Amino acid sequence: MYKINSQTGETWRMTFDQSKGYFWEAINHINMDAVEK
């Protein structure tokens, strides 16, 4: 699941961590570019 701030373009992804449970992880656009390569 994702949520996007349409004003700033910030994106968060719902992430699961065994110690923290579910939380919103901010996705950096720089990281997204790295994933595509």
Secondary structure, 3 states (H helix, E strand, C coil): CEEECCCCCCEEEEEEECCCEEEEEEECHHHHHHHHC
